[in-house]
Amino acid sequence: MPIRNPEIECMSREEIEKLQSERLVAQVARMYEKVECFRKRMDAKGLKPEDIHGIEDLHLLPFSYKSDLRDYYPYGLFAEPLDNIVRIHASSGTTGKRIVVGYTRKDLDIWSECVARMMNALGLDNRDFVQVSYGYGLFTGGLGAHGGAELIGATVIPTSSGNTALQIQTMIDFGSTALCCTPSYAMYLGEEVERMGVKDQLRLKVGIFGAEPWSEEMRKKIEEKLGIKACDIYGLSEILGPGVSGECEYQCGMHVWEDHFIPEIIDPDTGDVLPAGASGELVFTTITKEGFPLIRYRTRDICSLNYEKCKCGRTHVRMNKPNGRTDDMLIIRGVNVFPSQIEEVLLKVSGDKVTPNYQIVLDRVNNTDTFDVNVEMSESFFADDVKSVAALEKTITEQLRSMLGISAKVHLVNPNSIVRSEGKAKRIVDNRAGKM
């Protein structure tokens, strides 16, 4: 596949680190002057901007946290006056206050460039029709993908999310060749395409899916149902939005665009930086953002980094697919459980007998956690006898116990009985609050 900007995307490690050091030093000085929260944390550590000489000093700088965005809501972390902010995005917060981020004109241009690089890495260009089925609005997904697709000269079809029948008809009528949405919604679209019997009418070749965790098994299912190559894109509103990193044609990790972001892997308990290849919490520093820059932002995503040159020729570090989050981690009867582990088991052991639509239900009875997993049967398996259903429930239960080290009650439920999501899937219902 052609490389959009080889002078940048194929720089040597020495060149990348030199550029990062220059930009880091400038960003630290700028933020110390303009962002109160950052300045206070630097002062508390006895640091001044002149103490930071390059990326070798990155570990000295204080961390940033999601709670900062709520504490300084809505604009307290902006590094530019509001006159220079041309767009606001926001995501929901756990305490009622939304996570608010702002972009200058330059920030939006950088965002589009990052997404465009990823799309080019997958072979998309001005001959493609990109259907953007992420939600538009305060969520970053829709407009983020839209900007990148326009920059490569593709024809953008901004369907947003919802109205699934119209989504599929649009794919057919308009000749969509690429689909951008959440993986759970892609799976839903695939189910509907299969039900309608219109797969042979699609021209889709690539799917760009992000905004929620998904397993390799789910990737295979989506590829089968839609007849596409399903690719991962990573981003979060606090850092930029979709496009911080993304897969190339070889799908061996997501390239982080290191001319704009410095990734680190830390021990989530101690905060110590871990060596290359180690698994831990992903931390990002933005070195070109103007409106809403962050230094050493703790993403809570668990992954590792690979600094080897990719087969595609790009030299920017690759992050593997996050295999959980420190703050999405469930503690059930003292055991750490990630929803992605459950999804992996469900898709691996069940074949075509269940759909990837599931829900984890947690409660507390007599001071003990209860752990139920509701899994939706496929239409074909629903017609089978009761013994077959019971046998599959037992198999999934045993596999989950082997994977997690604790037992769950698995319930195979009727087709379409679990509410479908056209955005992010609600996988967890935790009723334990107040029952300690």
N, C-alpha and C positions, 0 to 999 in steps of 0.2 A: 504494500500500500504506500502511496506517496506520503512523505513527511511534510507537514504544512510549513514549518519553520526550522529547517535543519540546523541553521546557525545557533539556534537556542536549544532545540530538542536533542541535539547530538553533541553538545559541549562536553569536554573532558571533565572529570571530577574536579580537577584543579580549577578549571574555569568556572564551574558552577559554584564552588565554595568561595572563590574570589568575589563573584558577583553578589552572592548571598551576604558576605561580610560587609561589603560596601552598603548594601541596602539595609542591613540590620542596624548598623551604626547610625545611619540617617534616621531610621524609623524610631529607634530608642530615644534619640535626642528630640525628635518631633513630639513623641508621645509624652515625654517627661514634661515638656512645656505645656501641652494642651489637654492632657487627660488626668484629672485629679486622682482617680483611683490608682492609676499606674504610678504616678509621682509619689503618693503616700507609701506605696509598697516598696518602691525603690529606696526611699528615705529610711524606711523601717529596717531595711537590710544594709544601710550604710553605703548605698551605691549612688553614683552620679553617672550621667551619660558618658563622661570621658573615661570611665572605668571599662567600658565595653569597646574592644578593639576589633572584634570580628566574631565569627561563629564559634570560635574556641571558647568564648566567654558566655555563650548562650545559656549554659547551665547555671550561671550566677543569677540570672534574672528571675523575678518572681512569677509564679503561675497566675493564670486567669481562670475564672470559674463561671459556670452558667449562673450561679447565684448572683454574680456581679451585675448581670444584665437586669435582674429583678431589683437589686438594691439601688441601681442608678437609673431605673425606669423613668421616662422612656428614652431620654436623649443624653443622659449623663456621661456616657462613654464615647460619645462622638468626638472626633478630633478635628472636625471642620464646623464652621458656623452653619446654621440651618439654611442660610442663603445659598450655600454651595451643595446642599443635599438635593439631588434631583429625583430620588425614589426612596420609599420606605417599604421594607418587608417585615413580616412578623410571623412568629409561630406561637402556638399555645404554650402556656406555662403551667407547672403543676400547682402553683399557689394562686392562680387566678390572674396574675400579671403576665402579659405576653412578653416574649423575647423579641425586642425591637432592634432592627439593624438599618443603617442608612448607607446610601451609595452616592458618590459624586459621579459626574459624567465619565471621568477616567476609570473609576471602579467598574462601571457598567461595560466599558469597552474591554477591560481586562477580563471580565467575566465571560463575555461573548467569545473572546479569543481562546480562553481555556476550554470552553465547550466545543468550539470549532476544531481545535486540535484533536480532541477525542473523537469527534465525528469523522474527521479526515483519516484518523488512525484505523477506523473501521471501514474505510472505503467509500464513505459518503461524499458527494460533491454536488455541483450545481445541476446535475441531471436527476437528483433524487427528490422525492416527495415525502416530507417528514411530518407525520401526524403526531402532534403534541397532545397527549391525553393526560398529562399531569394537570392538576388544578391550577387555574390562573387566579390572580388576586394577591393576597398577602403571603401566601405560600410561595416559596422561591422556585418550585419545580417548573411550572408552566413557562413563565417569562424567561427563566434561565436557559432552558432548552431552546426556546423560541429564538433568542438572540444569537446563540451559536449556529443554529440552522440557517438563519438569514445571512450570517457572515460568510458561510461557505457557498452561498448562492443557491441553496436548495429552495424549493417551493414549500413553504410552511403551511400546514393545515391545522389551525389552532382550535381543535375540537374541545379542549379542556376535558374534565372528567364527567362521567354520568351519561345517561341515555345510551345504553350499551347497544341497542339495536341500530341506532343511528350511527354510532361509532363504526360498527361493522359494515354498514351500507356505504359509509363514507370511504372506508378502505377500498371497497370494491369499485365504487363509482369513480373515485378520484385517483385510483392507482397508487395508493400509499406504498412506499418502498421501505420506510423506516417508521417504527413506533416508539414513542417515548411515554412511559407511564411507570407506576409502581409495579413490582413483580406480582403482587397479589391481584391487581387489576388485570395484568396481562394474562394471568392464569384464568381469571373469570372470563375474559374475552375469548380465550382459547376454548373454554368449555362451551360457550355459546356458539362459536364458529363450528365446533364439532356437532353440536345439537342441530344447528341449522343446515349442516352438510354443505358449507360453502368454502371450505378450505382451498379447493382447486381454483376458486375465483380470486384469491388474494395474490398480490404481487409483492408482499412483504419479503424482505431479505434480512433485515437487521432489527433487533429490538434493543433499546437502551433503557435499562431499568434500574431504579434506585429509590432512595428515600425510606427504605425499610430493609431489615436483614432477610436474606433468602439463601437457601442451601444449593449445593451443586445438583442435588436430586431434583429440586424444583426447577432449576435451569433446564435440565433434560426434559422435564414434563412440558414446559412452555415451548421449547424448541420442537417437540413432537407435535403439539397441538396446533401451533401456528406456522410450522414449517420454516423457521427462521434461525439465525444465529442470535442467541440471547446474551447480551453484554452488560457488564456491571459498570455503573458510574457512581462516584462517591462525592458527597459534599454535605455541608451543613450550613444553615443560614448564618450562624455566627462567624464562619470563616469566609464564605462567599455565597454558597448555594451549590447546586449540582455543577460538577466540572472541576472541583479541586483535584480530582484524579479520575482516571478512567482506563478501561482495558483497551489494548490494541488488538489486532487480528489474531495474535497468538494466545490471548486470554491466559497469560501466565502472571497475573498480578496487575494492579492498576497503577499507571504512571502518575506520580505526583508532580505537578508542574513546579519544579524547585526554583525557578526564577521568580516566583511569586509567594511560595510557601516553604517554610522549613519544617519538616516533620521530625519528631523525636519519638522514641519508645521509652517509657519510664516504668519503673516498678510502681503499681498503683498504691501500694501501702507506704513505701518510703519516699517516693518521688525521685529516686536515683535514676539517672540515665542508664539504660541497658545497652549492651553491645549490639552491633549489627546482626540481624538474624534472630535475635531473642524476641519472644512474645511478651507483650505487656500493653500498657495503655498508650494510645496514640495522642500526641500533643502537637499542636500546630502554632507556628508564628507567622503572621502575615507581614510581608516586607515591602509590599507595594500599595496596599490599601490605604486610601485617604480618609474616607468618611468614618469608617468603623474598624480601625486596626486593633488587633489583639496580639499580645505577646504570650507565648507558652500557654495556649488555651487547652485545657484538659477536656478532650472530647468524650471520655469514658468508653470509647470503642477499644476493643481488645484485638490486636493484630501484630504483625511483624513487618519488617522492611527488608527488601532485597536490593543491594546496590550494584549487582552485576549488570553489565550491558545486556539489554534485551535482544532477542533475535531480530526484532523489527529495526534495530539500529539506534533506537533511542537510549539515552544514557541516564535519564532522570529516574530516580529511585522508584521502585515498585512496592506498593503495599498490598498484602494479601487481603482477601475478603475478610472483614471483621467477623470473628466467630463468637461474638457476644459483647455485652456492655457491662461495665462495672455497676452502672446504676439501673440497668434493666435486669440484672441478675436477680433471680428469685432465691430466697433462702427458705427451703422447705424442710422442716424437721432437722434443721442444722446443716443441710446439704445445699451447696451452691448449684443452681440449675439455670441454664440458659434456654430460652424458647427455641433457639436455632437447633439445639440438640434434639429436642422433641420432634421438630419438623424433619430432621434428617432421618430419624427412625421411621416415622410415618411413611415417608416417601420411599424408603428403601425396602421395607418389609411387606408393603401392601399391594404392590403392582398396580393394576387398574381397578382394584376393589373399593378404594376410597378416593376422595378428592383431597387436595392439599388444604382444604378449608377446615380448620380445627379451632378449638378454643380451650384454653386452660382455665379451670375454675378452682380457686383456692378458698378455703374457709377454715374455721377453727371450731372444733367441737370437743368439749371436755378438756380444754387446754392442749389439744393435739391438732396439728395441721391436717386438713383433708386435701387431697390432691386428685382432681378429676380431669380427664382429658376427653372432650367430646369431639368425635371425628365423623365427618359426613361421608356416608356411603355413596358410591357411584350408582347411577340408575340401573346398570346391569347387575351389580352385586346385590342391590336391594331386593331383587326378585328371588334370591337364593333362599335356602331353608334356614331355619333358626339355628341348627347345629353348625352350619358353615359360618354364620355370624358370630356365634359364641367362640368358635375355634380361632377366628381371626382376632377377636378381642383378646383372647388368651395369648396369642403370638405377639401382638403389639405390647401387651402388658409385660411379657417376659423380656422383650427387647429393650423396653424403656428401663426396666429394673437393671438390666445389664449395662446400659449406657450411663444411667444416672446414679445408680447405687441405692435408690429408694423405690418404693412401689407407688404406682398410680392406678386409679380405677379408670379403665378405658371404656367408653361408651360409644358404640357405633350408632349414629343417629340417621334419621331419614334424609334423603336427598333434598337439598335446598332448605333445610331447617335451620341452618346457621346463617345469620345475616351476612350477606355479601357486602364487601367494602369496595367503593369506587375510588377511594383514596388509600390511606394507610389502614391496614387490617387491624382490628381490635382483637388481639390474640389472647389477652389476659384479663380475667375477671377476678380480682382479689378482694374477697369479702372479709379479710381477717382484721381490718382496722377496728380498733376498739374492743377486740376480743382477747387481748393479751391476758 
